[in-house]
Amino acid sequence: MSAHLSANGVHFGQPNYNQSGSETDLNSYQKNAPVVIKVGFGSGSTTNQTNNGGSGSGGYIDGTEVNMGVPSAPNNIYRLWYQTVTDDNDGSNSGNGFRFYRWTPSAGWNELYSQGEHATYDNNMSDWYRLSNFICYCQVHPSYPTQEHRFRVYWEKHSTGNVRINCDIGGDQRRNNHHNNQYEVWEMDRQSFSTFGNFNPNF
């Protein structure tokens, strides 16, 4: 059985045609089985947002809340991705990592994943820029699958140096409120999604 991906979803097998060339058995040709149900995306709203404080300090990355509404199926999967330009700012010891949170009306905000406070780190480098990113997957909330789902990105810090995210850089082209970072949340059809090894996104 052949399969291919199109704008309408995953096509399995072959359609049946009549003498006029029209499809007669749509059930054998699942062209309306979408892999990606919905995409929410945006950009953290503050250029050069400062992350300061000692190890373990943290906070919300301005403008990264995405409302994905009510999931289309109770066992669907969310794909979360964030990428930003980061600078150590003052040249001293500093590290930074990101954290994803999920919200439903009944559960409130719950942390899903954290990279740790020094997923990126520099040891007294004088001027150290990096492109930081984080991608992960989670299931629809197992206890509240019929409720609205929202997602956020938070930062977590290591050591005492100041870190700035969503940096402006000479020669960059920021427009339409794109602040050198991107944030995406995809709702994906669970039947079209498989895992391997020990990874399990069901929590």
C-alpha positions in Angstrom: 0.0 0.0 0.0 1.5 3.3 -1.0 1.1 6.6 1.0 1.9 10.2 0.4 1.5 13.5 2.3 -0.4 16.3 0.7 -2.0 19.6 1.8 -5.2 17.6 2.7 -3.5 15.0 4.9 -2.1 11.5 4.5 -3.3 9.6 1.4 -3.3 5.8 1.9 -3.7 3.3 -0.9 -5.3 4.1 -4.2 -8.8 5.6 -5.0 -11.4 3.9 -7.1 -12.6 5.7 -10.2 -15.7 5.4 -12.4 -15.6 5.7 -16.2 -15.7 9.5 -15.9 -12.5 9.6 -13.9 -14.3 10.6 -10.6 -13.5 8.9 -7.3 -16.2 6.5 -6.2 -14.9 5.1 -2.9 -13.5 7.9 -0.7 -13.3 5.5 2.3 -10.4 3.6 0.6 -8.5 6.9 0.1 -8.2 8.7 3.4 -7.2 12.0 2.0 -8.8 13.9 4.8 -6.7 12.4 7.6 -4.6 15.4 8.6 -1.2 14.9 10.4 -1.1 18.5 11.7 -4.4 19.6 13.1 -3.5 23.2 14.1 -0.5 25.5 14.4 -0.1 28.4 16.8 3.0 30.5 16.5 4.4 33.9 17.4 7.4 35.7 18.7 8.5 36.7 22.2 7.4 40.4 22.4 10.4 42.0 24.2 13.6 42.6 22.3 16.7 42.2 24.6 14.6 40.8 27.5 17.0 40.6 30.5 17.3 37.4 32.5 19.2 38.2 35.7 19.6 36.9 39.2 21.4 34.0 40.7 21.3 30.3 39.9 17.7 29.0 39.7 16.2 32.4 38.9 13.5 32.3 36.3 10.6 34.0 34.6 8.1 34.2 31.8 9.3 35.1 28.3 7.1 38.0 27.4 4.6 37.3 24.7 5.0 33.5 24.4 1.6 32.4 25.5 -0.2 30.5 22.8 -3.9 29.5 23.1 -4.5 26.3 21.1 -8.2 26.0 22.1 -9.9 22.7 22.8 -8.0 19.7 21.3 -9.7 17.9 18.4 -9.0 14.5 20.0 -8.2 13.4 23.6 -5.0 11.6 22.8 -3.5 14.1 20.3 0.1 15.2 20.6 1.5 18.7 20.9 4.9 19.7 19.3 6.5 22.7 21.1 9.5 24.6 19.7 11.2 27.8 20.7 14.3 29.5 19.3 16.0 32.7 20.2 19.3 34.7 19.9 21.0 34.9 23.3 23.9 37.0 24.6 25.8 36.9 27.9 25.5 40.7 27.9 28.0 41.6 30.7 30.8 39.0 29.8 30.7 37.3 33.2 29.7 33.7 34.1 26.2 32.9 32.9 24.0 30.1 31.7 20.5 29.9 30.5 17.8 27.3 29.7 14.1 27.2 28.8 11.0 25.6 30.2 7.6 24.7 28.7 4.4 25.0 30.6 0.8 23.8 29.8 -2.4 25.3 31.1 -6.0 24.1 31.4 -8.7 25.8 33.4 -8.9 22.9 35.9 -5.1 22.2 36.2 -3.7 25.7 36.0 -0.1 26.1 34.8 2.1 22.9 35.0 5.7 22.6 33.9 6.1 20.0 31.2 9.8 20.1 30.4 12.9 22.0 31.5 16.3 22.1 29.8 18.1 23.0 33.0 19.6 26.3 34.0 22.8 26.1 31.9 21.7 24.4 28.7 23.8 27.1 27.2 26.7 28.4 29.3 29.8 30.5 29.0 32.7 30.9 31.5 33.7 34.6 31.5 33.6 34.9 27.7 33.9 38.6 26.8 31.2 38.6 24.1 29.4 35.4 23.6 26.3 35.0 21.3 24.4 31.8 20.6 21.3 30.5 19.0 19.3 28.8 21.7 16.5 26.4 20.9 14.2 23.8 22.5 11.8 21.3 21.0 9.7 18.7 22.7 6.4 16.8 22.6 3.6 16.2 25.1 0.1 14.7 25.0 -3.2 16.5 25.5 -3.8 16.8 29.2 -5.0 13.2 30.1 -7.4 14.4 32.9 -8.9 17.4 31.0 -8.9 16.6 27.3 -12.1 18.6 26.6 -10.7 21.8 28.0 -8.9 24.7 26.4 -5.1 24.3 26.3 -2.5 27.1 26.4 1.3 26.9 26.4 4.1 29.2 27.6 7.9 29.4 27.6 9.8 30.4 30.7 13.6 31.0 31.2 15.8 29.6 34.0 19.2 31.0 34.8 22.6 29.9 36.1 25.2 31.9 38.0 25.1 35.7 38.4 25.8 37.1 35.0 23.1 38.9 33.0 21.7 37.2 30.0 19.6 38.8 27.3 17.3 36.9 24.9 15.6 37.9 21.7 18.7 40.0 21.0 19.0 42.7 18.4 22.2 42.2 16.3 23.8 44.4 13.8 22.5 43.5 10.3 19.3 41.8 11.6 16.0 42.4 9.9 13.2 42.5 12.5 9.8 43.4 11.2 6.1 42.9 12.0 6.9 42.3 15.7 9.4 39.5 15.0 12.0 40.0 17.7 14.8 37.5 16.7 12.9 34.6 18.1 10.1 32.2 17.2 7.7 30.1 19.1 5.5 27.4 17.7 2.9 24.9 19.0 1.5 22.2 16.7 -1.4 19.9 17.5 -0.8 16.6 15.8 -3.0 13.7 15.1 -2.1 10.8 17.4 -2.8 8.1 14.9 -0.2 9.6 12.5 2.4 9.9 15.2 4.7 7.2 16.6 7.5 7.1 19.1 10.6 4.9 19.3 12.9 3.8 22.1 11.8 4.6 25.6 10.4 8.0 24.9 6.8 8.5 26.1 5.0 11.8 25.7 1.9 10.7 27.7 1.8 12.7 30.8 
